[in-house]
């Protein structure tokens, strides 16, 4: 079981032993992934489930989104009554609290392992700009060098800003373009110039090189961490 259903707490049999089995099977899959330095989507998934359980623990009731079925407006009143019955049912709430109490510390422990691996990989990569950076750096190219791999992967990136009432967030979208064989005469500046001629929509692109000094899975660890490192670098040094 590589992933735990988003509604695992409320769907199916509400039984402590059954839910305990689900949690342990899920955590075993996560442990195997982390042992192989595969962080995503496992770490993000763990954080999601831990936050959900925290919300249930704090509110002492089930949140609407945790129920598997879609709720129509017409059924809202009935659902509210159903929730109230669950909340008022001491034995049901006790079962839920036992499940939450069992799962939360184990999720937290595994999250800490994932975070340690993330920090370790992050400490083993370095990011540097290629050539002179333009004023606008929210769109450009990312060069990625994997450890002991003879090709440089080239991605186009675009950073977007979205916000809610209290905070601003930055997201990044990347698109793989090509891989370029490394050679003594092939500098990163030359690659950047060649890309500018080939993809004319970015005549003077911001370009960054990320180099990894450790072997780790590309899609499940290195690339997600490189993306976040790029966003942080631009936010602190350029934007």
C-alpha positions, 0 to 999 in steps of 0.5 A: 500500500503506497498511498493511504486514501484521503478518507481512510479515517471515516470510510469503511469499517470504523474499527481500531484494529482494522484502522491500525492495520491500514496505518501500519501497512501504509507506514511500511510502504513509506519507510521503504520509499524513504530508505530508497531516498524516494521522498515524493509523493510520500512526504507530502502525503504524510503531511496531508494525513497528519494535518487532517488528524490534527484537525480532527483531534482539535475539533473533536469531530469529523470534517465534511471533506473527510466523508467519501461521498459528494454532498449535495446542497439538498442533503446538507441538513441531513448530513449535519444531523448525521454528524451530530449523531456521530459526535454525540455517540461516545463510543464512536468518538472514543474509537475515532480518538483511539485511532487518531491517538495511534496514528498521529505519533507514528505519522509524525515520526515518519515525517521527521525521517522524511524531513531529515532526508530532504535536508540531507539531499538539499545540503548536497545540491548547489545552485548558481546563476548562469551568465548575467541575470535579467531583472525578471527572473520568474521565467527561464531555464533550469539546468540540472546535473545529476551526480555521475550522469554525463548529460545536463537536463534542461527545463523551462521554468515559470514561477507564479504567485497566488495569494489568499486573504493573509498570505502570498504563495509561490508555485513553480511549473517546469517543462522538460526540454532536452538533455545535452551531453557534457563536454569540455568545450560545451560551457553552460553559457554556450548552452544558454545562448543556443537555447535563446536562439532555439526558443526565441520566446525567451530572448534573454532568459534567467538561467540557473544551474543545479548540481547534485553531489549525491545519487538520489531518484530524479523524479521522486527527490532531486527534481522536487527539491531542485524546484523548491531550491530555485524558488527560494533562491530567486525569492531571496536573491533576485526578486 
